[in-house]
Amino acid sequence: MPVLRVRSAAAALLLLAGLAAGCTPAAATRVEIRIHYSHFGPTAISVPHGVPITFVLISEDPIDHEWLLGDAAFHERHRTGTEAQHGARPNEISLPPLATIETTLTFDSPGTLQFICHFPAHEKYGMVGTLTVT
């Protein structure tokens, strides 16, 4: 299972130290995910491990959605959870109507995760996608 790693001030300092030493960091990869008619597009994404991935979440819908990325146990907890809003964690994003939000994650190892909207009936309706980390 891939491990999510959040960019931090310490990571920024390491990056600056690497640049000063002449090392070139891996370029961040941008992945756009659109939400239209309560569906994600694309629903299958593949990204490399060890590279910062910036997810650009674009809601074209006039209603709220969420983008929660994790493994099966993570999603089981969220199916029965009580958090009305997400945003303090980079893999848990709440999207208001017609919003665009970016979040950056780095995956330490290969594996498969899902992104799901757990608002009532949204998952059942098809707001599900798969992220494969290679």
N, C-alpha and C positions, 0 to 999 in steps of 0.2 A: 504494500500500500504506500503511495507517495506521501511524503510529509510536506505540509505547507509551511513555508517560511516567509515571514513578513519582513519587508525592508525596514531597517531601523537606523537610528543615528550611528550605531556602531558599524553597521554595514556601510554606511556612507563614508565613515572614516577609513575603513579598510579599502574602499574603492579609491579614495583620494590617495592613500598610501601606495596602492598599486599603480595608479597613474603617474605618481612621482617617480616610481621605480621603472617606468617605461612599459608596464603591462597594459594591454588593451583589454578592457572588460567586454564581456559578451553583450551585444546590443539587445535591448529589450524588444520583445516581439509583441505586436499589437494584434489582438483578436477582437473583432466586432461581433457582438451578439445582439440581434434585433428581436424585439418582442412586438408581435403583430397579431391581432385577433387571439390573444392569450396563447400564443405558441412562441417558442424560441426558434430562431433561425440563425445559424445552422443548429442542428440537434446533435451532431457528432463532430467533435473537435479533437485534433491531435496536436500536442505541443511537446517540445523537448524538456527533459529535466535539467536542472542546473542553470536555467536561463530565466531572467525576470520576464514574466508574461503580464502585459497590461490588457485587461479585459475592458472593452468599451461596451457598456450595456446601454442600449438605446430602446426606450419604450415608446412605441408609436400608438399605444392604447390610451383611452381616456379614463382608465381605472388603475388602481394601485397593483403592483406586483412585487415579487421578491426573487432574488437569485441567490440560492444557497448551494454551496459547493462542498461536497464531502462524500464519505464512504457510506455504506448501508447503515451502520450503527448511528452515525451522525444524523441521517435522514429519519431514522426511526424515532430518535429523540425529538426532532422538530415536528414530526407528524402529531405528536401529543403535547408539544410545548405550548407555552403561553406568551411568548414574546410577540408583541404587536408590531414592533419596529426593529429593524436590524441596521447596522451601519458601523458599529464600533469595531467590527472584525472584517478584515478584507475579503473573506470568503462568505460573508453574510450581508447581503445588500438589499435594502428596501428601495423600491423605485416608485416615486409618485407618478401620476399621469404625465405622459409626454416628456419625460426626463431623460437625460443622458448622464450616466455616472461611470467613472473609471475607477478601477481597483487593480493593484499590482500584486502578484503572487509569484513565488519561486518554488518549484517542486524539487525536493531533494532526490527522489528516486522514481523509477518507472512504476506505473500502475494505472488503475481505472477508477474514476470518480464520477459522480452524477451531479448535475445541477438541476434543481427542482424549485418550483414555486409552490409553497405549502399553504397558500391561502385556500379557504374552503372551496373544494371541488376543482381547483386549478390543476393539480397533479393528475387527477382522474381524467380531466379534459384533454391532457396531453402536454402540459408545461413541464417537460422532462427532457434532459439532454445528457450526453455522455462525453466526458473528457478523458482522453487517453494520453497518459504521460509516457513518452518513449525514452 
